[in-house]
Amino acid sequence: MSSQARWIKSKAEGSLNPDQVETALNEIAAGWDGSLRDFLHDFPLGEEALIHLLAVSQICAERLQRDPELLRWLARPEISMSDRGPRRMLAELSSSSKSVSAENFRALRLWKAREMTRIALRELAEASSLEDTTAELSCLAGVCLAIVYEECDTRLRARFGAPHTEFTILGLGKLGGRELNHSSDIDLMFLYGEEGQVSPRLTNHEWHNRLAEQIVKSFSAGEPALFRLDLRLRPEGSAGPLARSLESMENYYAGFGETWERLALIKARHVCGSKELAYEFSRQHQPFIFPKNPTPELLDEIAAIKRRIEREVPADELDVKLGAGGIREIEFVIQTLQFIHGAQHTFLQEQGTLKALRAIAELELLPSSEVRALDESYRFLRRIEHRLQIEAERQTHSIPDDPEKRERLARSLGFDSAAALLAELQRSNERVREIFHHLIASGTAAPAVNLDVFSDPARATRTLNELAQGSVSFHVAPRTRQIFRRLRPLLLGELAQCADPDATLIAIVRFVEAFGLRSLLFELLATNPKLLELLVRTFDASFFATNVLIRHPHLLEEITRSATLNRSLSLAEHAASLDPFVESGDFDSIRGYRQMQLLRTIMRDVLGLCPLPNLWQEITDLAEACLLAAAAIVGAKNLTIIAMGKFGGRELTYASDLDLMFVGDDFRAAQHLITVLSIPSPEGVIASVDARLRPEGEKGPLVGSLEAFEAYYRDRAQFWEIQALTRARPVAGPNQETFRAIAHAAWSIAGRDPDLFGKIDAMVQRVRAERGSGNDALDFKTGLGGIVEAEFLVQALQMRHDVRETSVRLAIAKLANIISPEDADLLGRGYEFLRRLETVLRRWRNTSASSLPPDPVEQRKLAIRMGFKDREGWQQGCERARADIHAIYGKHFGG
């Protein structure tokens, strides 16, 4: 091993993410001219800062691997040792010989990706304060927006002529406050000066809306990504025109403007275009944003918004943005004080959160201890948020469930352990929540209604009233409220059938607000009870599906109007739909397709249109089609891809990893395939891959020849590795049949071992000891009579009697004459019951689950989602299924 290889190994082992750091350093070193070790010795921000970046940011590590020149650029002191404003950013961008606008702004996209890496590095090296980091990210977005705007404006003027009025783009939200994070949407409003004609056939309104459309289109397409634009804060939300005149804005806010829109406009500022027009908008709307004497009605509306925030606190307690005591509540406290006192104290009219907080402190609108608590919590939560998003520049705000990732996050932030991080988070949240609670009195509570299905009927009544009145969308007409009166009893009837009516009602409110066209949606639901049933059941069954629909409300119409909701789609049909994305090499579209089809499958599941075995087949076919599409794009045609585990058995359920092995000699294709499948995005990943079933596991080569596989299984494989081959199913590549024969030979020979059942039973005990929670009653997967016992029993019998079948369910049927039809029936029904239980648990968050919730309340919800009337009947079903499995297991294993 060379000295550089030893150095790389040493640095990786001492990092927060050894595998990722070692891979990145090896890739960079492979293309490096000279000694990478010597080069990094004099790195301006320190060698450890770069190692930290490689450890916590997959996306930055990949950029550096693809482009070693990026590392040389970062090593220039003038680049990494100081922050950069718009002039320095523009100067460097302008010095490039490439056309910035060519290929849909590809040069701009690459430059933005490079700047994001620089900003992330400076933050991790603690060379940049929170204010400097967010200002640079906001500046970066502003520069990108200005360049795209100027190019689109020039093109439109050349094609259609020039309007005789000004145009400006206003930033709101975090962009307005100059406090973007590493994966913020940028909230915008487009504004032009006056109505009029550009030409006899084209009005100013049409011209400027075309301009807005071109800007949005330029941002939404192309790789690497620019920024996600969010235009929903404009008048009338998604239903309104993209661009409005100054007069139209004034008329809207004067006639229909709501209190939440006043709060949103506190952060409005000029980003690009006409500064004069932006100033005129600000001057004109000052009385609307900061009323001189807030009326009791306005304060009641503020209290209603506060109640809505409380209602929408997600079930995920570790969401640092939306969770109780999170960033949103801090921002609401500050904006509320700005709204109430801003007219009397103009220096409160700050767009930035921390600047406004300093002004609040100077005016003593809050006790100094509370100001300090808010400042410290805001900085702490933003640090966590940034560290989460630096990993993949993905819009995430939740501390991960995975213990390894959680520990890495904690240590990256300077904590000794994840437990210490979570303890500090809890303290921070409790401080913020206390301040948030006493900020504004809740006002007179609405009279309670007898809604016994809800745990808090009074709260449910308020929620239903706000649903009808529309506190956060746009002006709600009397007719809309009239339609809701018709819808309300239908909605309550569906909610009464839910496992969790309270959470489902909140989900309905969130979806209505995201949908935008409230009147149209209410009418659709009131006149189409089946659609209402689908929506309510989906929200009750899956928090994951709820969030997908809220982010993409249009998917509801796309799925329900298609002819595929009532039938399953085959592997061939999925492949045909994916073909255009394969031809264009469009991984993002594959991710989007997968997410939409997964949502469609969940809807079929909750409506009872998809029996469990069909559900497994549907999820498997979708996963296999997406895998094969990705393999075609990366050029893996010489690899033979082997599906293992539940993927091999065509029995995948929600959130299942794809267990894969690769036969051949194209290591790069296999590595590239795993990478593209696993890259996180706003639409999730294409697949989570687990390649640990390959020979030698994680220590072995990712790809092996047929000869290597055959020799390994003959001479060195552990017994459980041969057992796993009973579910091996080649899905692509030139050597499928040969591998199938090698696998069968290996496990059929092992099946003659006199101690076959003893070895498999020992493995069951080991799995139980290593993976169980310690509470056998809750461990439906590894516990006595659990899924593992059933599967290992079936595999043992297959090996002993040479029964070739990768599906556990179908293998049980084939074993009926060996174990008796009665035992096969009991085993099959018990196994299907536990797999159904697993499926319902996984469906909720689209995450893995191997044990029951200990809380009886949550068990009751699970029982109802599985179709039982109560917890008691469900519990009896669980106990009976596990007793039957364990009794049959005992007949063959002597236990």
Residue pairs with C-beta under 8 A, 6 or more apart in sequence:
1 9
3 37
4 29
4 35
4 36
4 37
7 37
8 22
8 25
8 26
8 29
8 36
9 22
11 21
11 25
11 47
11 51
12 18
12 19
12 21
12 22
12 25
14 51
15 21
15 51
15 52
15 54
15 55
16 52
16 55
16 56
16 408
16 411
16 412
17 54
17 55
17 56
17 408
20 54
20 55
20 58
20 61
21 51
21 54
21 55
21 61
23 61
23 65
24 54
24 61
24 62
24 64
24 65
25 36
25 54
27 65
28 36
28 64
28 65
28 68
28 71
29 36
31 68
32 39
32 68
39 71
39 75
40 47
40 50
41 47
42 75
43 49
43 50
43 75
44 75
44 76
44 77
44 80
44 81
45 80
45 81
45 121
45 122
45 125
45 127
46 125
49 121
49 124
49 125
49 127
50 71
50 74
50 121
52 124
52 125
52 412
53 60
53 61
53 117
53 120
53 121
53 124
54 60
54 61
54 64
55 408
55 412
56 124
56 387
56 390
56 391
56 408
56 409
56 412
57 120
57 390
57 391
57 392
58 391
58 392
58 679
58 680
59 391
59 392
59 393
60 116
60 117
60 120
60 121
60 390
62 675
63 70
63 113
63 114
63 117
64 70
64 71
64 117
70 114
70 117
73 79
73 114
74 80
74 117
74 118
74 121
79 118
80 118
80 121
80 122
80 125
80 127
81 127
83 122
83 128
83 132
83 135
83 136
84 115
84 136
84 139
85 139
86 139
86 142
86 143
89 115
89 139
89 140
89 143
90 143
92 111
93 100
93 108
93 111
93 143
93 147
96 107
96 111
98 107
99 107
100 107
100 108
100 147
100 151
101 108
101 147
101 151
103 222
104 218
104 221
104 222
105 147
105 148
105 151
105 218
105 222
105 226
106 222
108 144
108 147
108 148
108 226
109 222
109 223
109 224
109 225
109 226
110 224
112 140
112 144
112 224
112 226
113 224
115 136
115 140
116 137
116 140
116 182
116 393
119 128
119 133
119 136
119 137
119 140
119 182
120 182
120 390
122 128
122 132
122 133
123 133
123 386
123 390
124 390
124 412
128 136
130 354
130 379
130 382
130 383
131 354
133 386
134 174
134 178
134 179
134 180
134 181
134 382
135 178
135 179
137 180
137 181
137 182
137 184
138 171
138 174
138 175
138 177
138 178
138 179
138 180
139 178
140 180
141 175
141 180
141 184
141 186
141 227
142 171
142 175
142 271
142 272
144 226
144 227
145 169
145 186
145 188
145 215
145 227
145 271
145 272
146 271
146 272
148 215
148 218
148 219
148 226
149 169
149 215
149 272
149 273
150 272
151 218
152 211
152 214
152 215
152 218
153 167
153 211
155 214
156 207
156 210
156 211
156 214
160 198
160 199
160 202
160 207
160 210
161 198
161 199
161 202
162 198
163 192
163 196
163 198
163 204
163 207
163 208
164 196
164 198
165 192
165 193
165 194
165 196
165 204
166 192
166 193
166 273
166 274
166 276
166 277
167 190
167 191
167 192
167 193
167 208
167 211
167 243
167 273
167 274
167 277
168 191
168 192
168 270
168 272
168 273
168 274
168 275
168 277
168 278
168 281
169 188
169 189
169 190
169 191
169 270
169 271
169 272
169 273
170 176
170 188
170 189
170 190
170 191
170 268
170 269
170 270
170 271
170 278
170 281
171 186
171 187
171 188
171 267
171 268
171 269
171 270
171 271
172 187
172 188
172 189
172 233
172 264
172 265
172 267
172 268
173 184
173 185
173 186
173 187
173 230
173 233
173 264
173 267
174 180
174 181
174 184
174 186
174 187
174 267
175 184
175 186
175 187
175 188
175 271
176 187
176 267
176 268
176 269
176 351
177 267
177 351
177 352
177 353
178 351
178 352
179 352
179 353
179 354
180 186
181 382
181 385
181 386
181 389
182 386
182 389
182 390
182 393
183 389
183 393
183 394
183 395
183 396
184 227
184 228
184 395
185 227
185 228
185 229
185 230
185 395
186 227
186 228
186 229
186 230
187 230
187 231
187 232
187 233
187 264
188 229
188 230
188 231
188 271
189 231
189 233
189 234
189 268
190 208
190 211
190 212
190 215
190 231
190 234
190 242
190 243
190 244
191 243
191 244
191 245
191 246
191 249
191 277
191 278
191 281
192 204
192 205
192 208
192 243
192 244
192 245
192 246
192 277
193 245
193 246
193 274
193 277
194 204
194 245
194 246
194 247
195 203
195 204
195 205
195 245
195 247
195 248
196 203
196 204
197 203
197 204
198 204
198 206
198 207
204 245
205 241
205 243
205 245
208 243
209 241
209 242
209 243
211 243
212 242
212 243
213 242
215 229
216 229
216 231
216 242
218 226
219 226
219 227
219 228
219 229
220 229
223 588
225 393
228 395
228 682
231 238
231 242
232 238
232 516
233 261
233 264
234 240
234 242
234 244
235 244
235 248
235 249
235 252
235 253
235 256
235 257
235 261
235 474
236 252
236 474
237 473
237 474
237 516
238 516
238 517
239 474
239 516
239 517
240 474
244 252
246 277
246 280
246 281
246 284
249 281
249 284
249 285
250 284
250 285
253 261
253 285
253 288
254 288
255 475
256 474
256 475
257 288
258 301
258 471
258 472
258 474
258 475
259 298
259 301
259 302
259 305
259 471
260 305
260 471
260 472
262 288
262 289
262 291
262 339
263 305
263 332
263 335
263 336
263 339
265 285
265 288
265 289
266 289
266 290
266 335
266 338
266 339
266 342
266 349
266 351
267 351
268 281
268 282
268 289
268 351
269 278
269 351
270 278
270 279
287 343
289 339
289 342
290 338
290 339
290 342
290 343
290 349
291 298
291 339
291 343
292 343
292 344
294 339
294 340
299 340
299 440
299 443
300 443
301 471
302 336
302 339
302 440
303 440
303 441
303 442
303 443
304 466
304 471
305 332
305 471
305 472
306 332
306 336
306 436
306 439
306 440
306 442
307 442
307 462
307 466
308 466
308 471
308 472
308 509
309 328
309 329
309 332
311 459
311 463
311 506
311 509
312 322
312 506
312 509
312 510
313 322
313 323
313 324
314 322
314 323
315 503
315 543
316 323
316 398
317 323
317 324
318 398
318 399
318 422
318 425
319 326
319 397
319 398
320 326
320 327
320 381
320 384
320 385
320 388
320 397
320 398
320 399
320 425
321 327
321 328
321 381
321 385
321 397
322 328
322 397
323 429
324 429
324 433
325 377
325 428
325 429
325 430
325 431
325 432
325 433
325 436
326 381
326 397
326 429
326 432
327 378
327 381
327 382
327 385
327 397
329 432
329 433
329 436
330 353
330 374
330 377
330 378
330 381
330 432
330 436
331 353
332 436
333 374
333 432
333 435
333 436
333 439
334 353
334 356
334 357
334 360
334 374
335 356
336 439
336 440
337 348
337 356
337 360
337 365
337 366
338 348
338 349
338 350
338 356
341 348
341 363
341 365
342 348
342 349
345 359
345 363
347 359
347 362
348 356
348 359
348 360
348 363
350 356
350 359
353 378
354 375
354 378
357 371
357 374
357 375
357 378
360 366
360 371
361 368
361 371
366 374
366 435
370 435
373 431
373 432
373 435
374 432
374 435
376 428
377 428
377 429
377 431
377 432
380 424
380 425
380 428
381 428
383 413
384 399
384 409
384 413
384 425
385 397
387 409
387 412
387 413
388 396
388 397
388 398
388 399
388 400
388 409
389 395
389 396
391 680
392 679
392 680
392 681
394 680
394 681
394 682
395 682
399 406
399 409
399 421
399 422
399 425
400 406
400 409
401 847
403 418
406 418
406 421
407 417
407 418
409 418
409 421
410 416
410 417
410 418
410 420
410 421
411 417
413 421
415 421
415 424
445 458
445 462
446 458
446 461
446 462
446 465
447 458
447 461
448 457
448 458
448 461
449 457
449 458
449 460
449 461
449 464
450 457
451 457
451 460
451 461
451 492
453 492
453 495
453 496
453 498
453 501
454 460
454 501
454 502
454 505
455 502
456 502
459 502
460 501
460 502
460 505
463 505
463 506
463 509
464 488
464 505
466 509
467 484
467 508
467 509
467 512
468 476
468 480
468 481
468 484
468 485
468 488
469 476
469 481
470 476
470 480
470 518
472 513
473 512
473 513
473 516
473 518
474 516
476 518
476 519
477 519
479 519
480 518
480 519
480 522
483 519
483 522
483 523
483 526
484 522
486 526
487 522
487 525
487 526
487 532
490 525
490 526
490 529
490 532
491 508
491 525
491 532
491 536
494 532
494 533
494 536
494 537
495 501
495 504
495 505
495 536
497 536
498 504
498 536
498 537
498 540
498 864
499 540
499 541
499 860
499 861
499 862
499 863
499 864
499 865
500 540
500 861
503 539
503 540
504 536
504 539
504 540
507 539
507 546
507 550
508 535
508 536
508 539
510 546
510 550
511 535
511 539
511 546
511 549
511 550
511 553
512 518
512 521
514 549
514 550
514 551
514 553
515 521
515 553
516 553
524 531
525 531
525 532
525 535
526 532
531 560
533 607
534 560
534 603
534 606
534 607
535 556
537 606
537 607
538 545
538 546
538 549
538 602
538 603
538 606
539 545
539 546
539 549
540 606
540 865
541 602
541 605
541 606
541 840
541 843
541 844
541 865
542 602
542 606
542 843
542 844
542 845
542 846
543 844
543 845
544 602
544 654
544 843
544 844
544 845
544 846
545 599
545 602
545 603
545 843
548 555
548 595
548 599
549 555
549 556
549 599
551 682
555 596
555 599
558 596
559 565
559 596
559 599
559 600
559 603
562 600
564 600
565 600
565 603
565 604
565 609
566 609
568 604
568 610
568 614
568 617
568 618
568 621
569 597
569 618
569 621
569 622
570 621
571 621
571 624
571 625
574 597
574 621
574 622
574 625
574 626
575 625
575 628
575 629
577 593
578 590
578 593
578 625
578 626
578 629
579 629
580 586
580 589
581 587
581 589
581 590
581 593
581 629
582 629
582 632
582 633
585 633
587 630
587 633
587 676
587 679
587 686
588 681
588 683
590 626
590 629
590 630
590 686
591 681
591 683
591 684
591 685
591 686
592 683
593 626
594 622
594 626
594 683
594 684
594 686
595 683
595 684
597 622
598 619
598 622
598 654
598 846
601 610
601 615
601 618
601 619
601 622
602 654
602 843
604 610
604 615
604 618
605 615
605 839
605 843
610 618
612 832
612 835
612 836
612 839
613 809
613 832
615 653
615 839
616 646
616 650
616 651
616 652
616 653
617 650
619 652
619 653
619 654
619 656
620 647
620 650
620 651
620 652
623 647
623 652
623 656
623 658
623 687
624 643
624 647
624 731
626 686
626 687
627 641
627 658
627 677
627 686
627 687
627 731
628 731
628 732
630 673
630 676
630 677
630 686
631 637
631 639
631 641
631 673
631 732
633 676
634 669
634 672
634 673
634 676
635 669
636 666
636 669
636 670
636 672
636 673
636 732
636 733
637 733
638 664
638 665
638 666
638 669
638 733
638 734
639 662
639 663
639 664
639 666
639 669
639 670
639 673
639 703
639 732
639 733
640 662
640 663
640 664
640 730
640 732
640 733
640 734
640 735
640 736
640 739
641 660
641 661
641 662
641 663
641 730
641 731
641 732
641 733
642 648
642 660
642 661
642 662
642 663
642 728
642 729
642 730
642 731
642 739
643 658
643 659
643 660
643 728
643 729
643 730
643 731
644 659
644 660
644 661
644 693
644 724
644 727
644 728
644 729
645 657
645 659
645 690
645 693
645 724
645 727
646 652
646 653
646 656
646 659
646 727
647 656
647 658
647 659
647 660
647 729
648 659
648 727
648 728
648 729
648 806
649 727
649 729
649 806
649 807
649 808
650 729
650 806
650 807
651 807
651 808
651 809
651 835
652 658
653 835
653 838
653 839
653 842
654 839
654 842
654 843
654 846
655 842
655 845
655 846
655 847
655 848
656 842
656 848
657 687
657 688
657 689
657 690
658 677
658 687
658 688
658 689
658 690
659 690
659 691
659 692
659 693
660 674
660 689
660 690
660 691
661 691
661 693
661 694
661 728
662 670
662 691
662 694
662 702
662 703
662 704
663 703
663 704
663 705
663 706
663 709
663 733
663 735
663 739
664 670
664 703
664 705
664 733
664 735
665 703
665 705
666 703
667 701
667 702
667 703
670 702
670 703
671 702
674 689
674 691
674 702
676 686
677 685
677 686
677 687
677 688
677 689
678 685
678 686
678 687
678 688
678 689
679 685
679 686
691 702
692 698
693 721
693 724
694 700
694 701
694 702
694 704
695 701
695 704
695 708
695 709
695 712
695 713
695 716
695 717
695 721
696 712
704 712
706 735
706 738
706 739
706 742
709 739
709 742
710 742
713 721
713 722
713 725
713 742
713 743
713 746
714 746
717 746
719 750
719 753
719 759
719 760
719 763
720 763
722 746
722 747
722 750
723 747
723 750
723 760
723 763
723 792
723 795
723 796
723 799
725 743
725 744
725 746
725 747
726 747
726 795
726 798
726 799
726 806
727 795
727 806
728 739
728 740
728 743
728 806
729 806
730 736
730 737
730 739
730 740
744 804
747 798
747 799
748 799
748 802
750 756
750 799
751 798
751 799
751 800
751 801
751 802
753 759
756 796
756 799
756 800
757 796
757 800
757 892
757 893
757 894
760 792
760 795
760 796
760 893
761 792
761 893
761 895
763 792
764 788
764 789
764 792
767 782
767 788
768 779
768 782
768 783
768 788
771 781
771 782
771 850
772 779
772 782
772 783
773 779
773 851
775 851
775 854
776 783
776 784
777 783
777 852
778 851
778 852
778 853
778 854
779 786
779 850
779 851
779 852
780 786
780 787
780 834
780 837
780 838
780 850
780 851
780 852
780 878
780 882
781 787
781 788
781 834
781 838
781 850
781 851
782 788
782 850
783 882
784 882
784 886
785 830
785 881
785 882
785 883
785 884
785 885
785 886
785 887
785 889
786 834
786 882
786 885
787 831
787 834
787 835
787 838
789 885
789 886
789 889
790 808
790 827
790 830
790 831
790 834
790 885
790 889
791 808
791 831
793 827
793 885
793 888
793 889
793 892
793 893
794 808
794 811
794 812
794 815
794 827
796 892
796 893
797 803
797 811
797 815
797 818
797 819
797 892
798 804
798 805
798 811
798 815
801 815
801 818
803 811
803 814
803 815
803 818
805 811
805 814
808 831
809 828
809 831
809 832
812 824
812 827
812 828
812 831
813 824
813 828
815 824
816 824
816 825
819 827
819 888
819 891
819 892
823 888
823 891
826 884
826 885
826 888
827 884
827 885
827 888
829 881
829 884
830 880
830 881
830 882
830 884
830 885
831 881
831 885
833 877
833 878
833 881
834 878
834 881
834 882
834 885
836 866
837 852
837 862
837 866
837 878
838 849
838 850
840 862
840 865
840 866
841 849
841 852
841 862
842 848
842 849
852 859
852 862
852 878
853 859
853 862
856 871
859 871
859 874
859 875
860 870
860 871
862 874
863 869
863 870
863 871
863 873
863 874
863 875
866 874
868 874
868 877
886 895
889 895
